[in-house]
Amino acid sequence: MAYIKCEELTLGYDGKAVTKHINFEVNKGDYLCIVGENGAGKSTLMKTLLGLQKPIEGEIVHGDGIKPYEIGYLPQQTVVQKDFPASVYEIVLSGNLAKCGFRPFYGKEEKKIAKENMKKMDIWDLRKKCYRNLSGGQQQRVLLARALCATTNILLLDEPVSGLDPKVTAEFYQLICDLNQSGVTIIMVSHDIYAATKYASHILHVGRKQLFFGKTSDYLGSEAYKLFGHGGDDDE
């Protein structure tokens, strides 16, 4: 059964629809990239998948025992978040919060998971550093390590390379690709159509309605790709 299956979703705020007729599924090992113009509802879809807001219409079915709180999430960073005065270790460890239940402290297992993910992201040597003093690329590695503490199955990434320089962007995309090849399912929102079609196995293109869902190879021959690639209005 699919990890996530969405059927006839209508998404928006206060009863006002942003996008309609969203139908897709994500299976184990997929790398799905969600593309579309600004205001097309991409981030709204991410929040809905996480259970942070409800769809106006339609249904989301989680399979294979996946719960919304067991999905790792790397959101877009705000200026305030970038200046957060906590250590790298504290931030990564907080990714285990849902596993603690009613315990008011982290146990040996949570600390072990945090350490493993910091080493995986090559930030173990930064564990005592203050998060606010790190470079943009280092901060994203910290947040990715935090997200990995929540899950070994599926990661949602919302514009993960926003504001990073080209070299760090390329390194981060490769990091995500390596995670996918190791068995982690990826759902990523991106404005970078080149990266989306280079790395993703599947593409979901949204506007005021769903414009495409399927394999990346099929997307490259679609009308949706032609419109998006040439700067057309995908909201028509």
C-alpha positions in Angstrom: 0.0 0.0 0.0 1.2 3.5 -0.8 2.8 5.6 2.1 0.5 8.5 1.2 -2.5 8.6 -1.2 -4.4 11.8 -1.9 -7.8 11.7 -3.5 -9.7 14.7 -4.9 -8.1 17.2 -2.5 -9.2 20.8 -2.5 -6.7 22.9 -0.5 -6.9 26.5 0.9 -7.6 28.7 3.9 -10.9 29.8 5.5 -12.9 27.8 3.1 -11.3 29.6 0.1 -9.7 27.2 -2.4 -6.2 27.7 -3.6 -6.0 24.5 -5.7 -8.4 21.7 -6.6 -8.6 18.1 -7.9 -5.3 16.9 -6.4 -4.8 13.2 -6.9 -1.5 11.4 -6.4 0.2 8.7 -4.3 3.7 8.3 -2.9 5.2 4.8 -2.5 8.2 3.6 -0.7 11.4 4.7 -2.3 9.8 7.5 -4.4 11.4 10.9 -4.9 8.5 13.2 -5.6 9.1 16.8 -6.5 6.2 19.3 -6.3 6.4 22.2 -8.7 4.3 25.1 -9.7 4.1 28.9 -9.7 4.1 31.0 -6.5 0.7 30.8 -4.9 -0.2 27.5 -6.4 -0.6 25.8 -3.1 2.6 23.8 -2.8 3.4 24.7 0.8 -0.3 24.4 1.7 -0.2 20.9 0.4 2.9 20.1 2.5 1.1 21.4 5.7 -2.0 19.3 4.8 0.1 16.2 4.3 1.6 16.8 7.8 -1.9 17.2 9.3 -1.2 20.8 10.3 -4.3 21.8 8.4 -7.3 20.0 7.0 -8.2 19.8 3.3 -11.4 21.7 2.3 -12.5 18.6 0.4 -11.0 15.2 -0.3 -9.1 12.6 1.6 -5.5 11.7 2.5 -4.8 8.0 3.3 -1.6 7.0 5.1 -0.5 3.4 4.5 2.1 1.0 5.9 1.4 2.3 9.4 2.7 5.8 8.6 1.4 8.5 10.9 1.6 12.3 10.1 3.8 12.9 13.2 6.2 10.2 12.0 7.0 12.1 8.8 10.3 14.1 8.9 9.8 17.8 7.9 12.2 20.4 6.9 10.2 23.7 6.5 11.2 26.9 4.8 13.3 28.9 7.3 12.2 32.4 8.5 14.7 35.1 9.6 13.7 34.5 13.2 14.4 30.8 12.9 17.8 31.4 11.4 18.7 33.4 14.5 17.6 30.7 17.0 19.9 30.7 20.1 20.3 27.0 20.7 23.1 24.5 20.2 23.2 22.2 17.2 22.8 19.2 19.5 19.7 20.6 21.2 18.0 21.3 17.9 18.8 17.9 16.4 17.7 16.1 19.6 14.4 17.9 19.5 13.5 15.9 16.4 12.9 13.0 18.7 10.2 14.8 20.7 7.3 12.8 19.4 9.0 9.6 20.5 9.2 10.6 24.1 5.5 10.4 24.7 4.8 11.7 28.2 8.4 11.5 29.3 9.8 15.0 30.1 13.3 14.0 29.0 15.2 12.3 26.2 16.4 8.8 26.8 19.5 6.9 25.6 17.8 5.8 22.4 16.8 9.4 21.4 20.4 10.6 22.1 21.8 7.7 20.0 19.5 8.6 17.1 20.5 12.2 17.3 24.2 11.4 17.3 23.9 9.0 14.3 22.1 11.6 12.3 24.5 14.4 13.1 27.3 12.1 11.9 25.3 11.2 8.8 25.0 14.9 8.0 28.7 15.5 8.9 27.8 18.0 11.7 28.9 16.0 14.7 31.9 18.3 15.2 29.5 21.3 15.3 27.2 19.9 18.0 28.3 22.4 20.7 28.1 25.4 18.3 25.2 27.9 18.5 22.9 27.4 15.6 22.6 31.1 14.8 26.4 31.3 14.1 26.4 28.6 11.4 26.4 29.2 7.7 23.2 28.7 5.7 24.4 25.3 4.4 25.3 24.1 7.9 21.9 25.2 9.3 20.1 23.2 6.6 22.2 20.1 7.5 21.2 20.6 11.2 17.5 20.8 10.2 17.8 17.8 8.0 19.4 15.8 10.8 16.6 16.9 13.1 14.0 15.8 10.5 15.7 12.4 10.2 15.4 11.9 13.9 11.6 11.8 13.4 11.6 9.1 10.8 13.5 6.5 8.8 10.8 6.3 6.2 9.7 9.6 4.6 10.9 13.2 4.5 9.0 16.4 3.4 11.3 19.2 2.3 9.9 22.7 1.6 12.3 24.7 -0.7 15.4 23.2 1.2 18.0 25.1 -0.9 16.4 28.5 -0.7 19.1 31.2 -0.1 22.0 28.8 -0.5 24.9 29.5 -2.9 25.3 27.3 -6.0 28.0 25.1 -4.6 26.2 24.4 -1.3 22.9 23.9 -3.3 24.6 21.2 -5.4 26.0 19.5 -2.3 22.6 19.6 -0.6 20.8 18.1 -3.5 23.3 15.3 -3.6 22.8 14.7 0.1 19.0 14.4 -0.5 19.6 12.0 -3.4 21.9 9.9 -1.3 19.2 9.6 1.4 16.7 8.6 -1.2 19.0 5.9 -2.6 19.5 4.6 1.0 15.7 4.0 1.2 14.3 7.2 2.5 11.2 8.4 0.5 11.4 12.1 -0.4 8.7 14.7 -1.1 10.2 18.0 -2.0 8.7 21.4 -3.0 11.0 23.2 -5.4 11.1 26.2 -7.8 14.2 24.6 -9.4 12.7 22.8 -12.4 16.2 21.7 -13.5 16.9 20.0 -10.2 13.4 18.5 -10.0 13.7 16.8 -13.4 17.3 15.7 -12.7 16.8 14.0 -9.3 13.1 13.2 -8.8 11.5 10.0 -9.9 8.0 11.6 -10.0 6.6 15.1 -10.5 3.5 16.7 -9.2 2.7 20.0 -11.0 0.0 22.1 -9.4 -1.7 25.3 -10.3 -5.3 26.2 -9.6 -5.8 22.5 -10.3 -3.5 19.6 -10.7 -1.7 19.9 -14.1 0.4 16.7 -14.0 1.3 13.8 -11.8 3.5 10.9 -13.0 7.0 9.8 -13.8 9.6 12.5 -14.5 10.3 11.0 -17.9 6.7 11.5 -18.9 6.6 15.0 -17.4 9.4 16.1 -19.7 7.1 15.5 -22.7 4.0 17.1 -21.1 2.2 20.4 -21.8 2.6 21.3 -18.2 6.4 21.1 -18.5 6.4 23.2 -21.7 4.4 25.9 -20.1 6.4 26.0 -16.9 9.7 25.7 -18.7 8.9 28.7 -20.9 7.5 30.9 -18.1 3.9 30.3 -19.0 1.0 30.8 -16.6 0.3 27.4 -15.1 -2.8 28.6 -13.4 -4.9 28.4 -16.5 
